[in-house]
Amino acid sequence: MGPESGPESGPESGGDFSPEISPDTLIPELVARFVRAGYVDDAAFARAKAGSLRRRGYGERRVAQALDAAGIASDVRAEIRAGEGDQRRSALALASKRRFGPWGPPVDRPAREKHLAAMLRAGHRRDMARAIIHAPDIESAQEWAAEEDE
């Protein structure tokens, strides 16, 4: 049995592509079919990726950078942008995980500045990072994060 007579080749294989189609047209046609079939859904991928990053404590700037690096269009990124409440909960997640603010022991000013810098690198806005770092206790930080979207 030669390579041409196997079950995967020839008209009896049930394939839709003729052997005369060039790779230049085959690949875009395959991608279009996958999109129509729902196998490729940038919006669903972006929602899942953004949700995962937010739960891990990343801020909107870092989420947007990750989605941009993944090739997600700007209109899709804008569509899934988190509201104020989600951004606060994300900042809270990072602070509790890294033991910043009321989750950690009392620290001096240079240590607080390092915590603030870490939250800024994680993509959080300065006002949110300061609110978490300077929260008097865990309950007040959780109440701040639970406030409704404005």
Backbone as a ProteinNet text record, in pm:
[ID]
protein_1_A
[PRIMARY]
MGPESGPESGPESGGDFSPEISPDTLIPELVARFVRAGYVDDAAFARAKAGSLRRRGYGERRVAQALDAAGIASDVRAEIRAGEGDQRRSALALASKRRFGPWGPPVDRPAREKHLAAMLRAGHRRDMARAIIHAPDIESAQEWAAEEDE
[TERTIARY]
82.4	0	88.1	73.8	153.7	91.4	161.2	108.7	-19.1	-40.5	-159.2	-283.1	-267.6	-381.9	-433.7	-385.2	-429.8	-568.9	-632.1	-768.9	-778.4	-666.6	-671.7	-660.5	-638.1	-616.6	-721.3	-732.2	-821.3	-963	-1048.1	-1186	-1266	-1227.3	-1303	-1277.7	-1182.8	-1154.4	-1263.7	-1348.2	-1457.1	-1413.9	-1290.6	-1242.8	-1305.8	-1313.8	-1374.8	-1273.5	-1146.9	-1044.8	-987.7	-977.7	-919	-768.1	-695.4	-549.6	-493	-575.6	-526.3	-522.7	-580.6	-582.2	-442.6	-395.4	-262.3	-268.7	-157.5	-155.1	-192.3	-168.4	-202.4	-352.4	-431.7	-576.8	-633.9	-563.9	-613	-616.3	-511.3	-502.8	-610.6	-628.2	-736.6	-874.5	-892.8	-1020.5	-1044.1	-940	-951.5	-982.9	-915.3	-939.1	-1082.7	-1129.7	-1267.3	-1367.2	-1341.6	-1429.7	-1428.8	-1310.9	-1301.4	-1376	-1368.4	-1440	-1590.2	-1636.6	-1779.8	-1828	-1744.6	-1782.2	-1773.9	-1716.4	-1706.8	-1580.7	-1488.1	-1363.6	-1270.6	-1283.9	-1201.4	-1295.3	-1285.6	-1372.3	-1286.9	-1241.3	-1153.5	-1220.2	-1348	-1416.1	-1422.3	-1451.5	-1457.2	-1318.7	-1216.7	-1080.1	-1043.3	-1076.2	-1040.8	-1110.7	-1238.6	-1310	-1245.3	-1211.1	-1150.1	-1012.6	-931.4	-796.3	-802.5	-888.3	-899.9	-950.8	-1048.8	-1101	-995.1	-916.2	-809.4	-705.8	-666.1	-566.5	-621.1	-746.8	-806.3	-816.7	-855.2	-864.1	-727.6	-622.1	-486.7	-434	-510.8	-472.9	-410.6	-419.4	-362.8	-462.4	-409.8	-491.7	-521.5	-606.1	-653	-540.7	-441	-331.1	-260.6	-231	-163.6	-254.7	-383	-478.1	-481	-488.5	-490.7	-361.5	-248.3	-121	-118.7	-167.7	-169	-260.9	-375.7	-468.7	-413.2	-345.9	-282.4	-173.5	-94.2	11.9	-46	-167.7	-232.8	-300.9	-296	-352.7	-501	-554.9	-697.2	-718.7	-817.2	-845.4	-886.3	-858.7	-886.1	-1035.2	-1122.7	-1265.9	-1312.9	-1254.4	-1288	-1233.9	-1112.4	-1055.3	-1140.9	-1188.7	-1272.5	-1405.1	-1456.7	-1584.1	-1578.8	-1465.1	-1455.6	-1385	-1361.6	-1294.4	-1373.6	-1302.6	-1366	-1420.4	-1527.7	-1584.5	-1503.9	-1543.7	-1473.2	-1470.4	-1583.2	-1590.7	-1498.5	-1494.3	-1405	-1258.8	-1227.4	-1089.5	-1052	-1144.4	-1117.8	-1096.8	-1181.6	-1167.5	-1035.6	-991.3	-862.4	-748	-754	-651.3	-652.4	-770.2	-783.9	-721.3	-742.5	-686.4	-534.1	-474.3	-328.1	-276.9	-341.5	-295.4	-305.1	-412.6	-425.4	-327.2	-305.6	-212	-68.5	-30.9	106.9	126.2	19.4	24	62.3	-3.2	14.8	-93	-64.2	-163.3	-203.9	-334.5	-379.7	-358.3	-323.5	-299.1	-160.3	-72.6	62.9	90.6	209.1	245.7	262.6	255.3	278.5	418.7	426	554.4	584.2	710.8	752.3	726.5	753.2	723.3	795.3	926	991	927.4	885.4	820.4	683.8	608.3	478.6	497.7	603.6	630.6	664.2	733.9	762.9	633.6	544.9	416.5	336.6	336.6	266.9	326	457.9	523.8	488.1	479.5	442.8	300.5	211.5	73.8	66.2	146.5	149.1	205	307.8	363.7	262.6	175.6	71.9	-41.3	-35.1	-131.9	-246	-235.6	-342.7	-321.9	-432.6	-424.3	-367.8	-300.9	-237.6	-339.7	-455.1	-553.3	-604	-621.2	-666.9	-558	-435.8	-324.9	-308.5	-317.7	-305.1	-419.2	-539.6	-653.6	-634.5	-583.2	-560.4	-443.8	-332.3	-212.4	-238.8	-317.4	-341.8	-471	-534.4	-658.2	-627.1	-710.2	-681.3	-694.4	-786.4	-802.7	-861.4	-865.3	-911	-1057.7	-1140.1	-1282.8	-1308.4	-1239.9	-1262	-1212	-1103.4	-1055.3	-1156.2	-1215.3	-1315.4	-1442.3	-1481.7	-1598.1	-1570.9	-1450.7	-1413.1	-1419.8	-1369.6	-1369.4	-1509.2	-1598.2	-1733.9	-1827.7	-1782.8	-1868.9	-1912.2	-2032.1	-2090	-2008.5	-2018.9	-1956.4	-2016.3	-1928.4	-1975.9	-2005
-116.7	0	124.8	207	327.6	441.1	552.6	664.8	721.9	704.1	760.7	675	550.5	460.5	441.3	517.5	505.7	561.8	534.1	581.5	733.5	801.2	946	1023.5	957.7	1031.6	993.5	1075.9	1046.1	1089.5	1076.2	1122.5	1044.3	918.3	839.1	881.6	973.8	1016.7	1106.3	1159.1	1245.2	1387.5	1423.6	1559.4	1655.9	1782.2	1884.1	1956	1933	2009.4	1929.2	1994.3	1924.4	1940.1	1847.1	1855.3	1973.9	2039.6	2153.6	2283.8	2285.8	2408	2431.8	2553.4	2586.8	2618.3	2604.2	2638.9	2785.1	2872.1	3013.4	3034.9	2951.4	2964.2	2867	2757.7	2657.4	2710.6	2775.2	2821.8	2925.6	3030.6	3124.8	3058.2	2961.1	2891.6	2808.7	2742.6	2665.7	2756.6	2868.6	2962.5	3013.1	3046.4	3094.4	2986.7	2861.9	2752.2	2736.6	2745.7	2731.9	2844.6	2965.2	3078.6	3055.2	3013.6	2987.4	2875.2	2776.6	2663.9	2699.3	2815	2857	2809.2	2750.1	2703.8	2820.3	2929.4	3047.5	3160.3	3202.5	3307.8	3400.4	3508.7	3602	3661.7	3691.2	3752.9	3655.8	3530.7	3432	3411.6	3403.9	3389.9	3510.7	3630.6	3753.3	3758.2	3719.7	3718.9	3621.2	3503	3402.4	3447.3	3499.1	3543.7	3660.8	3758.2	3875.2	3834.1	3746.6	3700.1	3629.4	3546.8	3474.8	3572.1	3669.2	3766.4	3851.4	3890.9	3972	3893.3	3766.8	3685.5	3667.7	3669.7	3657.3	3789.7	3898.1	4026	4125.3	4101.5	4196.5	4307.4	4428.3	4544.7	4556.4	4653	4669.3	4697.2	4772	4801.1	4672.6	4586	4459	4364.8	4365.5	4282.3	4327.1	4457.6	4510.5	4476	4484	4448.5	4300.4	4214.3	4070.4	4039.8	4104.1	4080.5	4136.8	4249.8	4306.7	4213	4158.7	4065.3	3938.1	3901.4	3782.2	3811	3936.8	3971.5	4001.9	4035.3	4067.3	4211.8	4232.4	4364.8	4462.9	4590.1	4692	4704.5	4683.3	4692.8	4579.3	4461.3	4349.3	4376.9	4432.6	4466.6	4570.3	4669.3	4773.3	4715.6	4618.7	4556.7	4481.4	4422.7	4341.1	4413.2	4540.3	4617.5	4608.4	4591.4	4575.8	4707.3	4696.9	4812.9	4846.2	4952.6	4999.2	4892.5	4826.6	4725	4607	4561.6	4450.6	4490.4	4614.6	4661.6	4664.3	4706.5	4709.6	4568.8	4475.2	4337	4275.7	4313.5	4264.7	4319.3	4446.5	4505.9	4439.5	4411	4343.4	4203.9	4133.5	3998.1	4001.4	4098.7	4107.7	4142.3	4238.3	4280.1	4166.4	4090.6	3981.2	3868.5	3843.3	3737.5	3773.3	3898.7	3942.7	3998.9	4000.6	4048.4	4196.6	4276.3	4420.8	4482.9	4602.2	4677	4603.4	4595.5	4536.1	4384.8	4319.1	4174.4	4140.3	4235.3	4210.2	4278.8	4260.5	4330.1	4479.6	4562	4705.3	4728.2	4816.5	4841.5	4991.1	5022	5162.2	5219.1	5345.7	5413.7	5352.8	5322.5	5262.3	5128.5	5049.1	4921.5	4945.6	5044.5	5078.6	5125.8	5202.9	5249.1	5132.4	5032.1	4912.1	4836	4827.5	4761.5	4836.6	4968.4	5051.7	5031.4	5028.5	5007.5	4871.2	4770	4636.1	4636.2	4707.3	4713.2	4792.1	4895.1	4970.8	4884.9	4806.9	4716.6	4609.9	4573.7	4474.6	4535	4666.1	4729.7	4802.3	4824.5	4893.9	5044.5	5116.9	5262.6	5303.8	5418.3	5467.1	5488.8	5546	5572.6	5442.8	5339.3	5211	5145.4	5151.2	5091.6	5161.2	5291.5	5365.7	5333	5321.4	5290.2	5155.1	5059	4925.8	4929.2	4988.8	4990.7	5065.1	5172.9	5255.8	5220.3	5111.6	5071.8	5040.6	5086.8	5065.4	4918.9	4845.4	4704.1	4628.3	4497.4	4412.1	4437.7	4454.7	4477.7	4602.7	4711.8	4835.4	4820	4746.2	4721.6	4638.9	4538.5	4455.6	4534.8	4622.3	4707.8	4802.3	4858.9	4947.7	4871.7	4748.8	4670	4625.5	4611.7	4564	4675.2	4800.2	4909.8	4889.5	4932.9	4916.7	4992.6	4945.4	5018	5156.6	5253	5392.3	5433.3
0	0	0	-98.4	-109.7	-31.1	-20.8	55.7	-3.6	-136	-198.2	-174.7	-134.1	-126.5	15.3	110.6	249	266.4	378.7	401.6	416.3	443.6	461.7	332.1	221.8	97.4	-5.1	-105.8	-216.9	-189.8	-289.8	-276.9	-173.9	-146.3	-49.5	94.4	119.1	256.2	311.7	225.7	272.5	295.6	261.8	281.2	183.4	223.1	138	50.5	69.1	-0.2	-115.3	-227.7	-342	-335.5	-394.2	-389.3	-465.7	-546.9	-624.8	-545.1	-424.5	-343.1	-287.4	-303.6	-253.8	-104.1	-33.8	109.2	134.6	36.4	53.5	66	3.2	14.8	117.3	141.2	235.1	378.5	421.3	559.9	591.5	510.4	541.2	537.7	448.4	441.7	568.5	617.3	741.7	860.1	868.4	978.5	973.1	854.2	840	883.7	848.5	890.2	1041.6	1102.8	1247.7	1318.4	1265.1	1323.1	1312.1	1194.2	1175.4	1267.6	1290.8	1376.8	1525.9	1558.5	1697.6	1768.4	1695	1756.1	1788.7	1716.2	1738.4	1779.7	1905.4	1958	2043.5	1983.2	2053.5	2177.3	2168.6	2282.7	2401.5	2374.7	2483.5	2543.9	2458.6	2508.5	2594.1	2545.9	2618.1	2753.7	2758.1	2886.7	2984.7	2935.6	3023.8	3072.3	2981.6	3017.1	3115.4	3086.7	3174	3311.6	3315.3	3444	3526.1	3460.7	3529.5	3586.7	3506.6	3552.9	3667.1	3657.7	3765	3895.1	3884.9	4007.2	4071.4	3990.9	4044.7	4097.9	4079.6	4138.1	4042.7	3913.8	3817.9	3788.4	3768.3	3738.8	3590.1	3558.6	3420.7	3320.7	3362.6	3269.1	3228.2	3324.2	3293.2	3215.3	3246.2	3172.1	3026.4	3004.2	2867.1	2792.9	2861.3	2797.2	2758	2844.4	2815.1	2697.3	2692.5	2581.5	2451.4	2459.1	2340.3	2288.6	2379.8	2340.6	2279.1	2318.9	2264.2	2131	2086.4	1956.5	1959.5	2075.7	2087.2	2041.5	1956.3	1900.1	2009.8	1987.8	2088.7	2118.6	2019.8	2046.9	2139	2125.2	2213.9	2353.7	2362.1	2493.1	2564.1	2489.8	2550.3	2598.4	2525.8	2559.7	2692.7	2724.6	2846.2	2960.5	2945.1	3049.8	3180.6	3289.5	3420.8	3471.6	3546.8	3613.3	3737.8	3801.8	3921.3	4031	4053.5	4157.5	4130.2	4005.5	3969.7	3985.8	3951.6	3968	4116.3	4200.8	4344.6	4399.4	4355.5	4402.7	4356.3	4239.6	4189.4	4274.4	4309	4395.9	4533.5	4583.1	4711.8	4705.8	4595.6	4580.1	4586	4517.7	4518.4	4658.1	4723.2	4855.7	4957	4952.4	5048.8	5016.7	4888.7	4850.3	4887.6	4866.3	4891.9	5032.3	5111.4	5249.4	5258.4	5173.5	5175.7	5264.7	5312.7	5388.6	5514.4	5540.9	5666.9	5676.7	5567.2	5571.9	5625.2	5627.6	5674.3	5806.3	5855.6	5979.4	5952.6	6055.5	6035.5	5976.2	5878.9	5811.3	5811.4	5790.3	5784.6	5644.7	5629	5503.1	5382.8	5389.5	5271.9	5230.2	5325.5	5291.9	5228.3	5280.5	5220	5076.2	5051.9	4915.9	4823.6	4874.6	4795.7	4764.4	4861.6	4838.7	4732.6	4743.9	4646.4	4507	4497.8	4368.1	4309.3	4393.6	4345.1	4289.8	4355.1	4305.8	4175.6	4163.1	4037.5	3924	3953.2	3850.3	3809.6	3901.3	3871	3789.1	3763.8	3675	3743.1	3873.6	3945.2	3941.3	3948.2	3953.9	4089	4090.1	4212.3	4324.2	4293.6	4399.3	4462.7	4382.4	4436.2	4521.2	4472.1	4546.7	4681.5	4682.2	4808.9	4903.9	4850.8	4936.9	5006.2	4934.6	4992.8	5091.7	5052.2	5136.6	5267.1	5261.3	5379.4	5452.6	5415.7	5484.8	5631.2	5723.2	5865.2	5909	5844.8	5879.8	5761	5773.1	5663.1	5631.8	5733.6	5710.1	5628.4	5661.3	5585.4	5441.7	5420.7	5284.5	5206.2	5269.7	5203	5173	5263.8	5239.2	5122.5	5117.1	5007.3	4874.6	4873.5	4750.3	4710.2	4805.8	4776.4	4731.1	4735.1	4692.8	4548	4519.4	4384.9	4281	4157.5	4045.1	4036.3	4012.4	4005.9	3865.9
[MASK]
++++++++++++++++++++++++++++++++++++++++++++++++++++++++++++++++++++++++++++++++++++++++++++++++++++++++++++++++++++++++++++++++++++++++++++++++++++++

